[in-house]
């Protein structure tokens, strides 16, 4: 089926930094729960063929019930002990015909159809691509004694987002290398980079925020409100 593309939505975190009794994926925001915005973005994106959702065991029943309303959700699977293990479980649950995997943080609820299509299409051409935005702050490298070591060129610095999209066979090869060598990684792109493979950055939007702290909820509500009014 050509470039059959599976979205792996990772929603297996504990939401500890949010400091709320309700998991952030189930927070009510405007008319929907947080995770429903994420699911809808991929459900209605024509370039996505199936969705795999990864969640905690404690959230499995509620997540499964929510996912019944989304026809592209093929499976809901349990996460692992860390993010790498959770993504592994999700990718391993994708269909046999899957050629590309689009790995996305479930808490990035404001990703747009345009962003998904742009980064997926770029991955079709180069095998590995991620959304990212220009860093606007001045960044300093700081020593252990809290003195500045240097100031990197801001024009070359990007804050990386998700989706991060890979040819499935490349991702599985990168994952095996990471696990076999007990490598420490901060994102999925890092695993591919460690193979010596290139990852291209597709310019995303500053609105593609991740719900991490309570201040992010306020920002997300503001963005949703502006979208309703057609201002974003």
C-alpha positions as CSV (number, residue, x, y, z in Angstrom):
1,X,0.0,0.0,0.0
2,X,2.8,2.4,-0.8
3,X,4.0,4.5,2.2
4,X,1.6,3.0,4.7
5,X,2.1,5.3,7.8
6,X,1.3,4.5,11.4
7,X,1.1,7.1,14.1
8,X,2.3,6.0,17.5
9,X,0.8,8.2,20.1
10,X,2.8,7.9,23.4
11,X,0.6,8.7,26.4
12,X,2.3,6.5,29.0
13,X,3.8,9.1,31.3
14,X,2.9,9.7,35.0
15,X,2.2,13.4,34.6
16,X,4.1,14.1,37.9
17,X,5.2,17.6,36.8
18,X,1.6,18.6,36.2
19,X,0.9,18.2,39.9
20,X,-2.8,17.3,39.3
21,X,-4.8,14.3,40.5
22,X,-6.1,13.7,36.9
23,X,-3.6,12.4,34.3
24,X,-2.9,15.2,31.9
25,X,-4.2,13.2,28.9
26,X,-7.6,13.2,30.5
27,X,-7.8,16.8,31.4
28,X,-11.0,18.6,30.1
29,X,-10.0,21.5,27.9
30,X,-12.8,23.4,26.2
31,X,-15.0,20.8,24.6
32,X,-12.8,17.7,24.8
33,X,-10.3,15.8,26.9
34,X,-6.7,16.6,26.1
35,X,-5.9,13.3,24.4
36,X,-8.9,13.7,22.1
37,X,-7.3,16.8,20.4
38,X,-4.3,14.6,19.6
39,X,-6.3,11.7,18.4
40,X,-8.5,13.9,16.2
41,X,-5.4,15.5,14.5
42,X,-4.2,12.2,13.4
43,X,-7.6,10.7,12.7
44,X,-8.5,13.4,10.2
45,X,-5.0,13.6,8.6
46,X,-5.3,11.9,5.2
47,X,-1.6,10.8,5.2
48,X,-2.0,8.7,8.4
49,X,-3.3,5.1,7.8
50,X,-3.5,3.8,11.4
51,X,-3.0,4.9,15.0
52,X,-1.4,3.0,17.8
53,X,-1.9,4.5,21.3
54,X,0.5,3.6,24.2
55,X,-0.6,4.2,27.7
56,X,-0.2,3.2,31.3
57,X,-1.9,0.2,32.7
58,X,-3.8,2.4,35.1
59,X,-5.2,4.4,32.2
60,X,-5.8,1.4,29.8
61,X,-9.6,1.0,30.3
62,X,-10.4,4.7,30.0
63,X,-8.0,5.2,27.1
64,X,-9.5,2.2,25.3
65,X,-13.0,3.5,25.7
66,X,-12.0,6.9,24.3
67,X,-10.3,5.4,21.4
68,X,-13.4,3.5,20.3
69,X,-14.6,6.8,18.8
70,X,-11.6,6.9,16.4
71,X,-11.7,4.5,13.5
72,X,-8.0,4.7,12.7
73,X,-7.0,3.5,16.2
74,X,-5.9,-0.1,15.6
75,X,-4.6,-0.9,19.0
76,X,-4.1,0.4,22.5
77,X,-1.0,-1.1,24.1
78,X,0.7,-0.7,27.4
79,X,3.8,1.4,27.9
80,X,7.2,0.2,29.3
81,X,9.4,1.3,32.2
82,X,10.6,4.3,30.2
83,X,9.8,6.3,27.0
84,X,12.1,4.2,24.8
85,X,10.4,1.0,25.9
86,X,6.9,2.6,25.5
87,X,7.7,3.6,21.9
88,X,9.1,0.2,21.2
89,X,5.8,-1.4,22.3
90,X,3.9,1.0,20.1
91,X,6.1,0.5,17.0
92,X,6.0,-3.3,17.5
93,X,2.2,-3.1,17.5
94,X,2.0,-1.4,14.1
95,X,0.7,-3.3,11.0
96,X,2.8,-5.6,8.9
97,X,2.4,-3.2,6.0
98,X,3.7,-0.2,7.9
99,X,6.5,1.5,6.0
100,X,6.8,4.7,8.2
101,X,6.1,5.4,11.8
102,X,5.2,8.9,13.1
103,X,6.0,9.0,16.8
104,X,4.1,11.7,18.7
105,X,3.8,12.8,22.3
106,X,0.2,12.4,23.3
107,X,0.5,15.6,25.4
108,X,1.3,17.7,22.2
109,X,-2.4,18.2,21.7
110,X,-2.2,21.2,19.4
111,X,-0.3,19.7,16.4
112,X,-2.0,20.6,13.1
113,X,-2.9,18.7,10.0
114,X,-0.4,20.8,8.1
115,X,2.5,20.0,10.4
116,X,1.8,16.3,10.4
117,X,1.7,16.2,6.6
118,X,4.8,18.3,6.2
119,X,7.0,16.2,8.4
120,X,5.6,12.9,7.1
121,X,6.2,13.8,3.5
122,X,9.7,15.0,4.3
123,X,10.4,11.6,5.9
124,X,9.2,9.8,2.8
125,X,12.0,11.6,0.9
126,X,14.8,11.3,3.5
127,X,13.8,8.4,5.8
128,X,14.0,10.5,9.0
129,X,12.4,13.9,9.8
130,X,11.2,15.8,12.8
131,X,9.3,19.0,13.5
132,X,11.3,21.8,15.2
133,X,11.3,25.5,15.8
134,X,14.0,28.1,16.0
135,X,15.3,28.9,19.4
136,X,14.5,32.5,20.3
137,X,16.4,32.8,23.6
138,X,20.1,33.2,23.9
139,X,21.6,29.8,25.0
140,X,24.7,29.5,27.2
141,X,26.8,26.4,27.8
142,X,27.5,26.5,31.6
143,X,30.2,24.7,33.6
144,X,29.6,22.8,36.8
145,X,30.7,25.9,38.8
146,X,27.9,27.9,37.0
147,X,30.3,30.0,34.8
148,X,29.5,30.5,31.2
149,X,31.7,28.4,28.8
150,X,30.4,29.7,25.5
151,X,27.4,31.0,23.6
152,X,26.3,28.7,20.7
153,X,25.2,30.3,17.5
154,X,21.4,30.7,18.0
155,X,20.7,30.6,14.2
156,X,21.7,26.9,14.3
157,X,19.7,25.9,17.4
158,X,16.3,24.3,17.1
159,X,13.9,23.1,19.8
160,X,12.8,19.7,18.5
161,X,9.1,18.7,18.7
162,X,7.0,15.7,17.6
163,X,5.9,14.0,15.3
164,X,9.3,12.5,14.6
165,X,8.9,10.3,11.6
166,X,11.1,7.4,10.4
167,X,11.2,4.6,7.9
168,X,10.1,1.7,10.1
169,X,13.0,-0.5,9.3
170,X,15.5,2.3,10.1
171,X,13.8,3.0,13.4
172,X,13.9,-0.7,14.4
173,X,17.6,-0.8,13.5
174,X,18.2,2.3,15.6
175,X,16.2,0.9,18.5
176,X,18.2,-2.4,18.5
177,X,21.5,-0.5,18.5
178,X,20.3,1.7,21.4
179,X,19.1,-1.3,23.5
180,X,22.0,-3.6,22.7
181,X,24.5,-0.9,23.7
182,X,22.6,0.5,26.6
183,X,22.8,4.0,25.1
184,X,21.2,7.0,26.7
185,X,18.9,9.0,24.4
186,X,16.7,12.0,24.9
187,X,14.4,11.4,21.9
188,X,13.9,9.1,19.0
189,X,16.0,11.2,16.6
190,X,19.0,10.6,18.9
191,X,18.8,6.9,18.2
192,X,18.9,7.4,14.5
193,X,21.7,9.9,14.8
194,X,23.8,7.4,16.7
195,X,23.7,5.1,13.7
196,X,25.3,7.9,11.7
197,X,22.0,8.5,9.8
198,X,20.8,12.1,9.0
199,X,17.6,13.5,10.4
200,X,16.0,16.5,8.7
201,X,14.2,19.2,10.5
202,X,10.9,20.5,9.2
203,X,9.9,24.0,10.5
204,X,7.0,23.6,12.9
205,X,4.9,26.1,14.9
206,X,5.4,27.5,18.3
207,X,1.8,26.5,19.1
208,X,2.8,22.8,19.1
209,X,3.4,22.9,22.8
210,X,3.6,20.0,25.2
211,X,1.4,19.9,28.3
212,X,4.0,19.5,31.0
213,X,3.2,22.0,33.8
214,X,0.0,23.8,34.8
215,X,1.1,27.0,33.0
216,X,1.0,25.0,29.7
217,X,-2.8,24.4,30.4
218,X,-3.4,28.2,30.4
219,X,-1.4,28.6,27.2
220,X,-3.2,25.7,25.5
221,X,-6.6,27.1,26.4
222,X,-5.6,30.5,24.9
223,X,-4.5,28.8,21.7
224,X,-7.7,26.8,21.4
225,X,-9.8,29.9,22.0
226,X,-8.0,31.8,19.3
227,X,-8.4,28.9,16.9
228,X,-12.1,28.9,17.6
229,X,-12.3,32.5,16.6
230,X,-10.2,31.9,13.5
231,X,-7.3,34.0,14.8
232,X,-4.8,31.1,14.5
